Amino acid sequence: MTHAILRLSADHPSVAGHFPGRPIVAGALLLDEILALIERDRGQTQTRWTVKSVKFLHPVAPGAELALEFAPTSGGDMRFRCSIGALEVVSGLVRA
């Protein structure tokens, strides 16, 4: 299992409209950042991912710091999970 820290910028352009008054990080942006971090760790770029499953369990506030864990499965997929402290906020299974 590989561990990494994912820091989400509080001033990302998508935050302003998602949602005014109570901003959260869009799920698509969160997933994109997770996959980019996995790619960097594996020394890959521009990987075409197939998202087999993803669960967004709790909203993520702009500026949050997430603990990312990921590991390959025996079937060749990559399983990941992100948490803020003890709270798991997103998990999934992808294939490169």
C-alpha positions in Angstrom: 0.0 0.0 0.0 1.3 3.4 -1.0 0.5 6.5 1.1 0.5 10.1 -0.1 -0.9 13.5 0.9 -3.3 15.2 -1.4 -3.7 18.9 -0.9 -6.6 20.6 -2.6 -6.2 24.3 -3.5 -8.8 26.5 -1.8 -8.7 28.9 -4.7 -9.2 26.4 -7.6 -11.4 28.0 -10.2 -14.1 25.3 -9.9 -14.6 26.1 -6.2 -16.3 29.4 -6.7 -19.4 28.0 -8.4 -19.6 24.7 -6.5 -21.5 25.8 -4.3 -21.7 29.5 -3.5 -22.0 30.0 0.3 -20.9 26.5 1.1 -18.2 25.5 -1.3 -17.1 21.9 -1.8 -14.6 20.2 -4.1 -16.3 18.7 -7.1 -16.1 14.9 -7.3 -14.7 15.1 -10.8 -11.9 17.4 -9.6 -11.2 15.2 -6.6 -11.0 12.0 -8.8 -8.7 13.8 -11.3 -6.3 14.9 -8.6 -6.2 11.3 -7.1 -5.5 9.7 -10.4 -2.8 12.3 -11.2 -1.1 11.6 -7.9 -1.1 7.9 -8.6 0.3 8.5 -12.0 3.2 10.6 -10.6 3.9 8.0 -8.0 4.1 5.3 -10.7 6.1 7.4 -13.1 3.3 7.5 -15.6 1.7 10.4 -17.4 -1.5 10.7 -19.5 -2.8 7.3 -18.4 -6.2 6.4 -19.7 -8.1 5.2 -16.7 -11.2 3.1 -16.6 -13.2 3.9 -13.5 -14.7 0.7 -12.3 -16.2 2.1 -9.1 -16.0 5.3 -7.0 -17.9 6.3 -3.9 -18.0 9.9 -2.7 -18.8 9.3 1.0 -18.5 12.9 2.4 -18.1 16.4 1.0 -14.6 17.7 0.9 -14.0 21.4 1.7 -11.6 23.5 -0.4 -8.2 23.6 1.1 -8.6 20.2 2.7 -5.6 17.9 3.2 -6.4 14.3 2.4 -4.5 11.1 3.2 -4.5 8.9 0.0 -3.8 5.2 0.1 -3.6 3.1 -3.0 -2.5 -0.4 -4.0 -2.7 -2.7 -7.0 -5.0 -5.6 -6.7 -4.2 -9.1 -7.8 -6.4 -8.6 -10.9 -4.4 -5.6 -12.2 -6.7 -2.9 -10.9 -5.8 -0.1 -8.5 -7.8 0.3 -5.3 -7.7 3.7 -3.6 -9.2 5.5 -0.6 -8.9 9.1 0.7 -9.6 10.2 4.2 -9.5 13.4 6.3 -8.4 12.3 9.7 -10.4 9.1 10.5 -13.2 10.1 8.1 -13.1 8.2 4.7 -14.3 10.6 2.1 -13.8 8.8 -1.2 -12.8 5.3 -2.3 -12.7 3.5 -5.6 -11.3 1.0 -8.1 -9.7 1.9 -11.4 -7.7 0.3 -14.2 -5.0 1.9 -16.2 
